[in-house]
Amino acid sequence: MRSFSQMLSTTVVGLAMLVSLSFAGDKMTTHTSGKFAGPKANTGTVTHSIENGKNVLEVSADFVVPDTPDPHWQVIDSKGNVYLLSRFPIKGDAVNRKITLPTYIKDIAKVQVWCAFAEVVLGEASFDKTVSLSMK
């Protein structure tokens, strides 16, 4: 028969594992697209992850923001709905390489770089399969 201290040790170890998994849970769920392809945006990929309970998109380090008047993040869901989001360039030389998705977007099929000035797709990256956005 197990002693009380052995049972307590087993319980503490089990709880520690559960806590560590709950903190790691945000980083465990990631999805990376194929390479961007298009006339102006044709390098890098985009990764979806969950950070602090929010859905986040981030372009890879090798992604180059096109040198066009008004490039924006744009997401297309599995039903073909298009969501125009934040601009890539912000004040000064800063760039929105990472954005938090609004809660009304339920899934992602593609991410596009959209030029709002010329109203044209500059490049597009697709996921192997639609990314369902879990809301924590």
N, CA, C and O atoms as CSV, one atom per row, in Angstrom:
chain,resi,resn,atom,element,x,y,z
A,1,MET,N,N,0.834,-1.185,0.000
A,1,MET,CA,C,0.000,0.000,0.000
A,1,MET,C,C,0.882,1.253,0.000
A,1,MET,O,O,1.902,1.305,0.687
A,2,ARG,N,N,0.483,2.241,-0.763
A,2,ARG,CA,C,1.263,3.459,-0.895
A,2,ARG,C,C,1.084,4.354,0.318
A,2,ARG,O,O,0.007,4.429,0.908
A,3,SER,N,N,2.150,5.020,0.667
A,3,SER,CA,C,2.075,5.934,1.800
A,3,SER,C,C,1.425,7.246,1.358
A,3,SER,O,O,1.306,7.549,0.171
A,4,PHE,N,N,1.022,7.988,2.345
A,4,PHE,CA,C,0.398,9.279,2.080
A,4,PHE,C,C,1.361,10.199,1.328
A,4,PHE,O,O,0.939,10.906,0.414
A,5,SER,N,N,2.643,10.204,1.691
A,5,SER,CA,C,3.619,11.084,1.040
A,5,SER,C,C,3.825,10.687,-0.424
A,5,SER,O,O,4.051,11.560,-1.262
A,6,GLN,N,N,3.752,9.384,-0.755
A,6,GLN,CA,C,3.882,8.956,-2.151
A,6,GLN,C,C,2.684,9.433,-2.968
A,6,GLN,O,O,2.839,9.905,-4.094
A,7,MET,N,N,1.492,9.306,-2.393
A,7,MET,CA,C,0.285,9.762,-3.103
A,7,MET,C,C,0.311,11.273,-3.288
A,7,MET,O,O,-0.076,11.781,-4.340
A,8,LEU,N,N,0.768,11.992,-2.264
A,8,LEU,CA,C,0.852,13.445,-2.355
A,8,LEU,C,C,1.867,13.855,-3.426
A,8,LEU,O,O,1.608,14.774,-4.202
A,9,SER,N,N,3.012,13.182,-3.471
A,9,SER,CA,C,4.029,13.477,-4.494
A,9,SER,C,C,3.484,13.247,-5.892
A,9,SER,O,O,3.706,14.066,-6.783
A,10,THR,N,N,2.774,12.144,-6.099
A,10,THR,CA,C,2.187,11.835,-7.399
A,10,THR,C,C,1.176,12.899,-7.800
A,10,THR,O,O,1.132,13.309,-8.960
A,11,THR,N,N,0.368,13.347,-6.856
A,11,THR,CA,C,-0.639,14.374,-7.128
A,11,THR,C,C,0.023,15.695,-7.494
A,11,THR,O,O,-0.400,16.363,-8.437
A,12,VAL,N,N,1.056,16.074,-6.755
A,12,VAL,CA,C,1.749,17.339,-7.023
A,12,VAL,C,C,2.402,17.304,-8.403
A,12,VAL,O,O,2.325,18.286,-9.142
A,13,VAL,N,N,3.036,16.204,-8.758
A,13,VAL,CA,C,3.668,16.077,-10.077
A,13,VAL,C,C,2.611,16.175,-11.174
A,13,VAL,O,O,2.813,16.858,-12.178
A,14,GLY,N,N,1.491,15.495,-10.980
A,14,GLY,CA,C,0.402,15.542,-11.970
A,14,GLY,C,C,-0.136,16.946,-12.149
A,14,GLY,O,O,-0.366,17.384,-13.276
A,15,LEU,N,N,-0.341,17.658,-11.052
A,15,LEU,CA,C,-0.834,19.036,-11.144
A,15,LEU,C,C,0.185,19.944,-11.815
A,15,LEU,O,O,-0.190,20.813,-12.602
A,16,ALA,N,N,1.449,19.760,-11.521
A,16,ALA,CA,C,2.493,20.570,-12.158
A,16,ALA,C,C,2.492,20.355,-13.666
A,16,ALA,O,O,2.668,21.305,-14.428
A,17,MET,N,N,2.294,19.109,-14.103
A,17,MET,CA,C,2.251,18.823,-15.538
A,17,MET,C,C,1.058,19.501,-16.190
A,17,MET,O,O,1.176,20.055,-17.283
A,18,LEU,N,N,-0.098,19.461,-15.523
A,18,LEU,CA,C,-1.283,20.109,-16.077
A,18,LEU,C,C,-1.091,21.618,-16.198
A,18,LEU,O,O,-1.473,22.213,-17.206
A,19,VAL,N,N,-0.508,22.232,-15.187
A,19,VAL,CA,C,-0.274,23.675,-15.223
A,19,VAL,C,C,0.683,24.026,-16.347
A,19,VAL,O,O,0.444,24.984,-17.083
A,20,SER,N,N,1.765,23.268,-16.494
A,20,SER,CA,C,2.723,23.575,-17.563
A,20,SER,C,C,2.092,23.396,-18.931
A,20,SER,O,O,2.395,24.166,-19.843
A,21,LEU,N,N,1.229,22.410,-19.107
A,21,LEU,CA,C,0.544,22.227,-20.384
A,21,LEU,C,C,-0.421,23.366,-20.666
A,21,LEU,O,O,-0.565,23.779,-21.817
A,22,SER,N,N,-1.082,23.880,-19.639
A,22,SER,CA,C,-2.028,24.973,-19.871
A,22,SER,C,C,-1.301,26.236,-20.302
A,22,SER,O,O,-1.816,26.980,-21.137
A,23,PHE,N,N,-0.095,26.504,-19.745
A,23,PHE,CA,C,0.673,27.665,-20.175
A,23,PHE,C,C,1.265,27.446,-21.554
A,23,PHE,O,O,1.390,28.399,-22.323
A,24,ALA,N,N,1.628,26.237,-21.883
A,24,ALA,CA,C,2.211,25.954,-23.194
A,24,ALA,C,C,1.145,25.847,-24.272
A,24,ALA,O,O,1.466,25.878,-25.460
A,25,GLY,N,N,-0.100,25.722,-23.886
A,25,GLY,CA,C,-1.183,25.500,-24.833
A,25,GLY,C,C,-1.281,26.546,-25.917
A,25,GLY,O,O,-1.587,26.218,-27.063
A,26,ASP,N,N,-1.027,27.811,-25.579
A,26,ASP,CA,C,-1.105,28.867,-26.574
A,26,ASP,C,C,-0.096,28.670,-27.691
A,26,ASP,O,O,-0.403,28.937,-28.853
A,27,LYS,N,N,1.093,28.212,-27.362
A,27,LYS,CA,C,2.145,28.079,-28.361
A,27,LYS,C,C,2.097,26.741,-29.092
A,27,LYS,O,O,2.780,26.574,-30.103
A,28,MET,N,N,1.313,25.791,-28.610
A,28,MET,CA,C,1.290,24.469,-29.219
A,28,MET,C,C,0.493,24.464,-30.517
A,28,MET,O,O,0.750,23.640,-31.395
A,29,THR,N,N,-0.455,25.357,-30.650
A,29,THR,CA,C,-1.311,25.380,-31.819
A,29,THR,C,C,-0.810,26.424,-32.802
A,29,THR,O,O,-1.093,27.613,-32.656
A,30,THR,N,N,-0.061,25.972,-33.808
A,30,THR,CA,C,0.390,26.897,-34.844
A,30,THR,C,C,0.134,26.280,-36.210
A,30,THR,O,O,0.131,25.059,-36.368
A,31,HIS,N,N,-0.077,27.134,-37.177
A,31,HIS,CA,C,-0.294,26.719,-38.563
A,31,HIS,C,C,0.525,27.656,-39.441
A,31,HIS,O,O,0.423,28.876,-39.310
A,32,THR,N,N,1.325,27.105,-40.324
A,32,THR,CA,C,2.141,27.921,-41.214
A,32,THR,C,C,1.686,27.718,-42.658
A,32,THR,O,O,1.472,26.591,-43.104
A,33,SER,N,N,1.547,28.813,-43.365
A,33,SER,CA,C,1.088,28.797,-44.756
A,33,SER,C,C,2.216,28.365,-45.681
A,33,SER,O,O,3.361,28.181,-45.270
A,34,GLY,N,N,1.844,28.211,-46.943
A,34,GLY,CA,C,2.846,28.084,-47.985
A,34,GLY,C,C,3.454,29.455,-48.230
A,34,GLY,O,O,3.069,30.430,-47.585
A,35,LYS,N,N,4.382,29.533,-49.136
A,35,LYS,CA,C,5.080,30.778,-49.456
A,35,LYS,C,C,4.138,31.779,-50.138
A,35,LYS,O,O,3.277,31.392,-50.929
A,36,PHE,N,N,4.309,33.059,-49.826
A,36,PHE,CA,C,3.561,34.096,-50.531
A,36,PHE,C,C,3.934,34.050,-52.005
A,36,PHE,O,O,5.100,33.866,-52.356
A,37,ALA,N,N,2.938,34.219,-52.859
A,37,ALA,CA,C,3.156,34.234,-54.301
A,37,ALA,C,C,2.338,35.375,-54.896
A,37,ALA,O,O,1.151,35.512,-54.601
A,38,GLY,N,N,2.958,36.176,-55.716
A,38,GLY,CA,C,2.256,37.281,-56.354
A,38,GLY,C,C,3.230,38.221,-57.022
A,38,GLY,O,O,4.443,38.021,-56.956
A,39,PRO,N,N,2.703,39.248,-57.664
A,39,PRO,CA,C,3.564,40.152,-58.421
A,39,PRO,C,C,4.497,41.004,-57.555
A,39,PRO,O,O,5.570,41.387,-58.022
A,40,LYS,N,N,4.127,41.305,-56.329
A,40,LYS,CA,C,4.948,42.166,-55.466
A,40,LYS,C,C,5.307,41.524,-54.133
A,40,LYS,O,O,6.343,41.850,-53.555
A,41,ALA,N,N,4.474,40.620,-53.637
A,41,ALA,CA,C,4.734,39.937,-52.362
A,41,ALA,C,C,4.972,38.465,-52.677
A,41,ALA,O,O,4.024,37.702,-52.864
A,42,ASN,N,N,6.242,38.072,-52.735
A,42,ASN,CA,C,6.537,36.700,-53.137
A,42,ASN,C,C,7.673,36.076,-52.321
A,42,ASN,O,O,8.419,35.228,-52.809
A,43,THR,N,N,7.780,36.516,-51.077
A,43,THR,CA,C,8.733,35.900,-50.154
A,43,THR,C,C,8.043,35.666,-48.812
A,43,THR,O,O,7.095,36.366,-48.455
A,44,GLY,N,N,8.527,34.688,-48.090
A,44,GLY,CA,C,8.048,34.454,-46.732
A,44,GLY,C,C,6.737,33.704,-46.640
A,44,GLY,O,O,6.102,33.378,-47.643
A,45,THR,N,N,6.359,33.446,-45.419
A,45,THR,CA,C,5.118,32.737,-45.091
A,45,THR,C,C,4.405,33.496,-43.976
A,45,THR,O,O,4.911,34.500,-43.474
A,46,VAL,N,N,3.244,33.014,-43.601
A,46,VAL,CA,C,2.515,33.578,-42.466
A,46,VAL,C,C,2.162,32.428,-41.522
A,46,VAL,O,O,1.822,31.329,-41.962
A,47,THR,N,N,2.247,32.698,-40.228
A,47,THR,CA,C,1.933,31.687,-39.216
A,47,THR,C,C,0.775,32.163,-38.357
A,47,THR,O,O,0.742,33.311,-37.914
A,48,HIS,N,N,-0.182,31.259,-38.126
A,48,HIS,CA,C,-1.281,31.515,-37.197
A,48,HIS,C,C,-0.924,30.851,-35.878
A,48,HIS,O,O,-0.454,29.714,-35.853
A,49,SER,N,N,-1.149,31.560,-34.789
A,49,SER,CA,C,-0.960,30.983,-33.462
A,49,SER,C,C,-1.983,31.603,-32.514
A,49,SER,O,O,-2.690,32.548,-32.866
A,50,ILE,N,N,-2.044,31.054,-31.313
A,50,ILE,CA,C,-2.913,31.600,-30.278
A,50,ILE,C,C,-2.010,32.130,-29.178
A,50,ILE,O,O,-1.209,31.392,-28.604
A,51,GLU,N,N,-2.149,33.421,-28.892
A,51,GLU,CA,C,-1.361,34.059,-27.848
A,51,GLU,C,C,-2.303,34.770,-26.891
A,51,GLU,O,O,-3.118,35.600,-27.294
A,52,ASN,N,N,-2.176,34.431,-25.627
A,52,ASN,CA,C,-3.036,35.024,-24.595
A,52,ASN,C,C,-4.519,34.892,-24.951
A,52,ASN,O,O,-5.316,35.794,-24.694
A,53,GLY,N,N,-4.871,33.751,-25.545
A,53,GLY,CA,C,-6.260,33.484,-25.882
A,53,GLY,C,C,-6.758,34.181,-27.136
A,53,GLY,O,O,-7.953,34.138,-27.429
A,54,LYS,N,N,-5.858,34.829,-27.888
A,54,LYS,CA,C,-6.263,35.539,-29.100
A,54,LYS,C,C,-5.573,34.943,-30.312
A,54,LYS,O,O,-4.439,34.470,-30.228
A,55,ASN,N,N,-6.268,34.970,-31.438
A,55,ASN,CA,C,-5.718,34.473,-32.700
A,55,ASN,C,C,-4.824,35.535,-33.317
A,55,ASN,O,O,-5.218,36.690,-33.475
A,56,VAL,N,N,-3.607,35.118,-33.662
A,56,VAL,CA,C,-2.597,36.040,-34.143
A,56,VAL,C,C,-2.019,35.528,-35.464
A,56,VAL,O,O,-1.823,34.326,-35.642
A,57,LEU,N,N,-1.751,36.447,-36.379
A,57,LEU,CA,C,-1.028,36.145,-37.615
A,57,LEU,C,C,0.300,36.882,-37.565
A,57,LEU,O,O,0.374,38.027,-37.120
A,58,GLU,N,N,1.366,36.198,-38.037
A,58,GLU,CA,C,2.682,36.823,-38.073
A,58,GLU,C,C,3.417,36.366,-39.327
A,58,GLU,O,O,3.458,35.175,-39.635
A,59,VAL,N,N,3.995,37.321,-40.044
A,59,VAL,CA,C,4.781,36.980,-41.231
A,59,VAL,C,C,6.181,36.558,-40.792
A,59,VAL,O,O,6.683,36.993,-39.756
A,60,SER,N,N,6.796,35.704,-41.601
A,60,SER,CA,C,8.136,35.203,-41.298
A,60,SER,C,C,9.180,36.305,-41.481
A,60,SER,O,O,8.917,37.343,-42.088
A,61,ALA,N,N,10.366,36.048,-40.941
A,61,ALA,CA,C,11.446,37.038,-40.989
A,61,ALA,C,C,11.868,37.370,-42.423
A,61,ALA,O,O,12.344,38.474,-42.688
A,62,ASP,N,N,11.695,36.411,-43.357
A,62,ASP,CA,C,12.113,36.663,-44.742
A,62,ASP,C,C,11.034,37.348,-45.590
A,62,ASP,O,O,11.255,37.617,-46.771
A,63,PHE,N,N,9.880,37.627,-44.998
A,63,PHE,CA,C,8.817,38.335,-45.717
A,63,PHE,C,C,9.237,39.789,-45.930
A,63,PHE,O,O,9.710,40.451,-45.006
A,64,VAL,N,N,9.059,40.274,-47.152
A,64,VAL,CA,C,9.379,41.663,-47.488
A,64,VAL,C,C,8.081,42.384,-47.819
A,64,VAL,O,O,7.348,41.979,-48.722
A,65,VAL,N,N,7.800,43.461,-47.080
A,65,VAL,CA,C,6.611,44.268,-47.355
A,65,VAL,C,C,6.810,44.957,-48.696
A,65,VAL,O,O,7.827,45.617,-48.908
A,66,PRO,N,N,5.846,44.811,-49.607
A,66,PRO,CA,C,5.995,45.431,-50.929
A,66,PRO,C,C,6.110,46.949,-50.845
A,66,PRO,O,O,5.487,47.591,-49.999
A,67,ASP,N,N,6.912,47.500,-51.730
A,67,ASP,CA,C,7.095,48.940,-51.804
A,67,ASP,C,C,5.990,49.517,-52.689
A,67,ASP,O,O,6.219,49.890,-53.840
A,68,THR,N,N,4.795,49.579,-52.122
A,68,THR,CA,C,3.620,50.103,-52.821
A,68,THR,C,C,2.937,51.103,-51.892
A,68,THR,O,O,3.246,51.142,-50.701
A,69,PRO,N,N,2.012,51.913,-52.413
A,69,PRO,CA,C,1.435,52.999,-51.613
A,69,PRO,C,C,0.692,52.585,-50.331
A,69,PRO,O,O,0.786,53.291,-49.327
A,70,ASP,N,N,-0.031,51.477,-50.338
A,70,ASP,CA,C,-0.899,51.214,-49.189
A,70,ASP,C,C,-1.123,49.715,-48.954
A,70,ASP,O,O,-2.265,49.263,-49.029
A,71,PRO,N,N,-0.063,48.921,-48.670
A,71,PRO,CA,C,-0.255,47.483,-48.465
A,71,PRO,C,C,-0.924,47.169,-47.129
A,71,PRO,O,O,-0.563,47.723,-46.091
A,72,HIS,N,N,-1.900,46.276,-47.179
A,72,HIS,CA,C,-2.671,45.871,-46.003
A,72,HIS,C,C,-2.667,44.354,-45.850
A,72,HIS,O,O,-2.433,43.614,-46.806
A,73,TRP,N,N,-2.933,43.912,-44.622
A,73,TRP,CA,C,-3.252,42.515,-44.361
A,73,TRP,C,C,-4.676,42.279,-44.856
A,73,TRP,O,O,-5.548,43.122,-44.646
A,74,GLN,N,N,-4.919,41.161,-45.498
A,74,GLN,CA,C,-6.267,40.777,-45.907
A,74,GLN,C,C,-6.403,39.275,-45.716
A,74,GLN,O,O,-5.513,38.508,-46.083
A,75,VAL,N,N,-7.534,38.859,-45.133
A,75,VAL,CA,C,-7.792,37.446,-44.848
A,75,VAL,C,C,-9.029,37.013,-45.618
A,75,VAL,O,O,-10.000,37.762,-45.726
A,76,ILE,N,N,-8.986,35.796,-46.153
A,76,ILE,CA,C,-10.144,35.211,-46.826
A,76,ILE,C,C,-10.508,33.943,-46.073
A,76,ILE,O,O,-9.648,33.108,-45.794
A,77,ASP,N,N,-11.794,33.802,-45.743
A,77,ASP,CA,C,-12.218,32.605,-45.011
A,77,ASP,C,C,-12.682,31.512,-45.985
A,77,ASP,O,O,-12.640,31.692,-47.202
A,78,SER,N,N,-13.119,30.396,-45.436
A,78,SER,CA,C,-13.491,29.236,-46.248
A,78,SER,C,C,-14.733,29.472,-47.107
A,78,SER,O,O,-14.970,28.737,-48.065
A,79,LYS,N,N,-15.521,30.483,-46.774
A,79,LYS,CA,C,-16.724,30.792,-47.548
A,79,LYS,C,C,-16.470,31.871,-48.592
A,79,LYS,O,O,-17.382,32.261,-49.321
A,80,GLY,N,N,-15.228,32.357,-48.666
A,80,GLY,CA,C,-14.901,33.393,-49.635
A,80,GLY,C,C,-15.082,34.808,-49.127
A,80,GLY,O,O,-14.894,35.763,-49.880
A,81,ASN,N,N,-15.446,34.962,-47.851
A,81,ASN,CA,C,-15.562,36.297,-47.271
A,81,ASN,C,C,-14.171,36.917,-47.155
A,81,ASN,O,O,-13.212,36.250,-46.767
A,82,VAL,N,N,-14.077,38.198,-47.494
A,82,VAL,CA,C,-12.798,38.902,-47.479
A,82,VAL,C,C,-12.819,39.925,-46.347
A,82,VAL,O,O,-13.780,40.679,-46.191
A,83,TYR,N,N,-11.741,39.940,-45.560
A,83,TYR,CA,C,-11.619,40.853,-44.423
A,83,TYR,C,C,-10.363,41.705,-44.595
A,83,TYR,O,O,-9.244,41.202,-44.491
A,84,LEU,N,N,-10.555,42.983,-44.855
A,84,LEU,CA,C,-9.441,43.915,-44.969
A,84,LEU,C,C,-9.065,44.349,-43.556
A,84,LEU,O,O,-9.907,44.837,-42.801
A,85,LEU,N,N,-7.795,44.168,-43.207
A,85,LEU,CA,C,-7.343,44.435,-41.845
A,85,LEU,C,C,-6.322,45.574,-41.819
A,85,LEU,O,O,-6.412,46.500,-42.624
A,86,SER,N,N,-5.387,45.517,-40.933
A,86,SER,CA,C,-4.417,46.594,-40.699
A,86,SER,C,C,-3.453,46.807,-41.862
A,86,SER,O,O,-3.215,45.911,-42.673
A,87,ARG,N,N,-2.908,48.014,-41.917
A,87,ARG,CA,C,-1.836,48.325,-42.865
A,87,ARG,C,C,-0.564,47.643,-42.392
A,87,ARG,O,O,-0.359,47.468,-41.191
A,88,PHE,N,N,0.278,47.265,-43.318
A,88,PHE,CA,C,1.598,46.753,-42.949
A,88,PHE,C,C,2.461,47.881,-42.395
A,88,PHE,O,O,2.943,47.781,-41.266
A,89,PRO,N,N,2.672,48.971,-43.174
A,89,PRO,CA,C,3.516,50.054,-42.636
A,89,PRO,C,C,2.742,50.885,-41.618
A,89,PRO,O,O,1.554,51.162,-41.784
A,90,ILE,N,N,3.447,51.270,-40.569
A,90,ILE,CA,C,2.869,52.204,-39.601
A,90,ILE,C,C,3.856,53.364,-39.451
A,90,ILE,O,O,4.797,53.461,-40.239
A,91,LYS,N,N,3.674,54.221,-38.493
A,91,LYS,CA,C,4.502,55.426,-38.364
A,91,LYS,C,C,5.993,55.138,-38.468
A,91,LYS,O,O,6.497,54.142,-37.949
A,92,GLY,N,N,6.675,56.035,-39.151
A,92,GLY,CA,C,8.116,55.894,-39.321
A,92,GLY,C,C,8.435,54.689,-40.191
A,92,GLY,O,O,7.784,54.453,-41.209
A,93,ASP,N,N,9.429,53.942,-39.787
A,93,ASP,CA,C,9.830,52.748,-40.534
A,93,ASP,C,C,9.250,51.476,-39.929
A,93,ASP,O,O,9.619,50.377,-40.344
A,94,ALA,N,N,8.351,51.602,-38.958
A,94,ALA,CA,C,7.780,50.432,-38.287
A,94,ALA,C,C,6.813,49.693,-39.211
A,94,ALA,O,O,6.208,50.278,-40.109
A,95,VAL,N,N,6.687,48.381,-38.960
A,95,VAL,CA,C,5.837,47.527,-39.787
A,95,VAL,C,C,5.018,46.604,-38.891
A,95,VAL,O,O,5.533,46.052,-37.918
A,96,ASN,N,N,3.735,46.441,-39.228
A,96,ASN,CA,C,2.870,45.480,-38.545
A,96,ASN,C,C,3.174,44.079,-39.069
A,96,ASN,O,O,2.484,43.594,-39.966
A,97,ARG,N,N,4.182,43.432,-38.529
A,97,ARG,CA,C,4.541,42.081,-38.953
A,97,ARG,C,C,3.670,41.046,-38.241
A,97,ARG,O,O,3.679,39.867,-38.594
A,98,LYS,N,N,2.929,41.493,-37.250
A,98,LYS,CA,C,2.101,40.612,-36.440
A,98,LYS,C,C,0.811,41.348,-36.115
A,98,LYS,O,O,0.836,42.505,-35.695
A,99,ILE,N,N,-0.326,40.667,-36.314
A,99,ILE,CA,C,-1.616,41.288,-35.992
A,99,ILE,C,C,-2.489,40.312,-35.227
A,99,ILE,O,O,-2.360,39.095,-35.364
A,100,THR,N,N,-3.377,40.866,-34.421
A,100,THR,CA,C,-4.396,40.077,-33.721
A,100,THR,C,C,-5.662,40.124,-34.555
A,100,THR,O,O,-6.108,41.195,-34.967
A,101,LEU,N,N,-6.239,38.953,-34.800
A,101,LEU,CA,C,-7.436,38.878,-35.639
A,101,LEU,C,C,-8.683,39.250,-34.849
A,101,LEU,O,O,-8.791,38.911,-33.670
A,102,PRO,N,N,-9.625,39.943,-35.483
A,102,PRO,CA,C,-10.903,40.232,-34.819
A,102,PRO,C,C,-11.675,38.936,-34.579
A,102,PRO,O,O,-11.519,37.969,-35.324
A,103,THR,N,N,-12.495,38.922,-33.552
A,103,THR,CA,C,-13.220,37.708,-33.171
A,103,THR,C,C,-14.294,37.298,-34.176
A,103,THR,O,O,-14.737,36.150,-34.159
A,104,TYR,N,N,-14.719,38.204,-35.043
A,104,TYR,CA,C,-15.764,37.843,-36.007
A,104,TYR,C,C,-15.241,36.971,-37.152
A,104,TYR,O,O,-16.042,36.408,-37.899
A,105,ILE,N,N,-13.943,36.847,-37.307
A,105,ILE,CA,C,-13.386,35.952,-38.324
A,105,ILE,C,C,-13.342,34.548,-37.723
A,105,ILE,O,O,-12.702,34.339,-36.692
A,106,LYS,N,N,-14.004,33.599,-38.346
A,106,LYS,CA,C,-14.157,32.252,-37.789
A,106,LYS,C,C,-13.145,31.242,-38.321
A,106,LYS,O,O,-12.855,30.248,-37.655
A,107,ASP,N,N,-12.606,31.487,-39.515
A,107,ASP,CA,C,-11.570,30.606,-40.058
A,107,ASP,C,C,-10.765,31.352,-41.117
A,107,ASP,O,O,-11.150,32.428,-41.574
A,108,ILE,N,N,-9.629,30.747,-41.499
A,108,ILE,CA,C,-8.752,31.373,-42.499
A,108,ILE,C,C,-8.382,30.343,-43.554
A,108,ILE,O,O,-7.913,29.250,-43.235
A,109,ALA,N,N,-8.596,30.699,-44.800
A,109,ALA,CA,C,-8.153,29.860,-45.912
A,109,ALA,C,C,-6.891,30.448,-46.535
A,109,ALA,O,O,-5.962,29.721,-46.887
A,110,LYS,N,N,-6.871,31.791,-46.669
A,110,LYS,CA,C,-5.742,32.477,-47.316
A,110,LYS,C,C,-5.458,33.793,-46.607
A,110,LYS,O,O,-6.331,34.389,-45.976
A,111,VAL,N,N,-4.216,34.222,-46.732
A,111,VAL,CA,C,-3.818,35.554,-46.281
A,111,VAL,C,C,-3.250,36.270,-47.500
A,111,VAL,O,O,-2.423,35.726,-48.231
A,112,GLN,N,N,-3.709,37.496,-47.700
A,112,GLN,CA,C,-3.260,38.263,-48.859
A,112,GLN,C,C,-2.596,39.565,-48.411
A,112,GLN,O,O,-2.868,40.094,-47.333
A,113,VAL,N,N,-1.724,40.052,-49.274
A,113,VAL,CA,C,-1.222,41.414,-49.153
A,113,VAL,C,C,-2.002,42.197,-50.201
A,113,VAL,O,O,-1.901,41.925,-51.397
A,114,TRP,N,N,-2.779,43.168,-49.741
A,114,TRP,CA,C,-3.695,43.916,-50.594
A,114,TRP,C,C,-3.260,45.370,-50.651
A,114,TRP,O,O,-3.030,45.989,-49.613
A,115,CYS,N,N,-3.147,45.911,-51.829
A,115,CYS,CA,C,-2.847,47.335,-51.977
A,115,CYS,C,C,-4.181,48.083,-52.051
A,115,CYS,O,O,-4.901,48.000,-53.046
A,116,ALA,N,N,-4.492,48.813,-50.981
A,116,ALA,CA,C,-5.763,49.538,-50.932
A,116,ALA,C,C,-5.776,50.714,-51.902
A,116,ALA,O,O,-6.849,51.153,-52.314
A,117,PHE,N,N,-4.612,51.233,-52.274
A,117,PHE,CA,C,-4.540,52.349,-53.221
A,117,PHE,C,C,-4.887,51.882,-54.635
A,117,PHE,O,O,-5.742,52.470,-55.297
A,118,ALA,N,N,-4.222,50.826,-55.090
A,118,ALA,CA,C,-4.446,50.328,-56.454
A,118,ALA,C,C,-5.567,49.296,-56.522
A,118,ALA,O,O,-5.990,48.899,-57.608
A,119,GLU,N,N,-6.047,48.862,-55.351
A,119,GLU,CA,C,-7.082,47.824,-55.246
A,119,GLU,C,C,-6.698,46.571,-56.012
A,119,GLU,O,O,-7.402,46.122,-56.916
A,120,VAL,N,N,-5.541,46.015,-55.612
A,120,VAL,CA,C,-5.021,44.820,-56.273
A,120,VAL,C,C,-4.322,43.934,-55.237
A,120,VAL,O,O,-3.736,44.422,-54.271
A,121,VAL,N,N,-4.400,42.617,-55.465
A,121,VAL,CA,C,-3.689,41.660,-54.613
A,121,VAL,C,C,-2.225,41.654,-55.029
A,121,VAL,O,O,-1.895,41.432,-56.194
A,122,LEU,N,N,-1.354,41.901,-54.058
A,122,LEU,CA,C,0.083,41.943,-54.311
A,122,LEU,C,C,0.740,40.586,-54.095
A,122,LEU,O,O,1.826,40.329,-54.614
A,123,GLY,N,N,0.085,39.720,-53.332
A,123,GLY,CA,C,0.592,38.387,-53.050
A,123,GLY,C,C,-0.367,37.649,-52.142
A,123,GLY,O,O,-1.185,38.253,-51.448
A,124,GLU,N,N,-0.254,36.332,-52.159
A,124,GLU,CA,C,-1.202,35.507,-51.417
A,124,GLU,C,C,-0.486,34.275,-50.880
A,124,GLU,O,O,0.366,33.693,-51.552
A,125,ALA,N,N,-0.848,33.884,-49.652
A,125,ALA,CA,C,-0.324,32.665,-49.040
A,125,ALA,C,C,-1.511,31.831,-48.565
A,125,ALA,O,O,-2.410,32.349,-47.903
A,126,SER,N,N,-1.515,30.561,-48.898
A,126,SER,CA,C,-2.610,29.662,-48.515
A,126,SER,C,C,-2.134,28.652,-47.484
A,126,SER,O,O,-0.955,28.303,-47.429
A,127,PHE,N,N,-3.065,28.195,-46.676
A,127,PHE,CA,C,-2.791,27.125,-45.730
A,127,PHE,C,C,-3.166,25.802,-46.384
A,127,PHE,O,O,-4.039,25.768,-47.252
A,128,ASP,N,N,-2.516,24.706,-45.979
A,128,ASP,CA,C,-2.823,23.375,-46.535
A,128,ASP,C,C,-4.297,23.041,-46.389
A,128,ASP,O,O,-4.922,22.503,-47.302
A,129,LYS,N,N,-4.841,23.371,-45.220
A,129,LYS,CA,C,-6.275,23.238,-45.004
A,129,LYS,C,C,-6.747,24.426,-44.173
A,129,LYS,O,O,-5.956,25.065,-43.480
A,130,THR,N,N,-8.021,24.709,-44.248
A,130,THR,CA,C,-8.587,25.864,-43.551
A,130,THR,C,C,-8.247,25.816,-42.072
A,130,THR,O,O,-8.350,24.768,-41.434
A,131,VAL,N,N,-7.841,26.954,-41.535
A,131,VAL,CA,C,-7.510,27.067,-40.120
A,131,VAL,C,C,-8.758,27.551,-39.390
A,131,VAL,O,O,-9.217,28.675,-39.595
A,132,SER,N,N,-9.293,26.694,-38.542
A,132,SER,CA,C,-10.441,27.054,-37.726
A,132,SER,C,C,-9.932,27.844,-36.526
A,132,SER,O,O,-9.011,27.405,-35.837
A,133,LEU,N,N,-10.525,29.000,-36.276
A,133,LEU,CA,C,-10.056,29.856,-35.201
A,133,LEU,C,C,-10.815,29.552,-33.924
A,133,LEU,O,O,-12.020,29.784,-33.832
A,134,SER,N,N,-10.108,29.040,-32.957
A,134,SER,CA,C,-10.735,28.755,-31.662
A,134,SER,C,C,-10.709,30.024,-30.840
A,134,SER,O,O,-9.704,30.734,-30.788
A,135,MET,N,N,-11.794,30.287,-30.219
A,135,MET,CA,C,-11.901,31.471,-29.353
A,135,MET,C,C,-11.832,31.007,-27.916
A,135,MET,O,O,-12.719,30.299,-27.439
A,136,LYS,N,N,-10.777,31.406,-27.227
A,136,LYS,CA,C,-10.614,31.014,-25.826
A,136,LYS,C,C,-11.264,32.022,-24.932
A,136,LYS,O,O,-11.237,31.871,-23.711
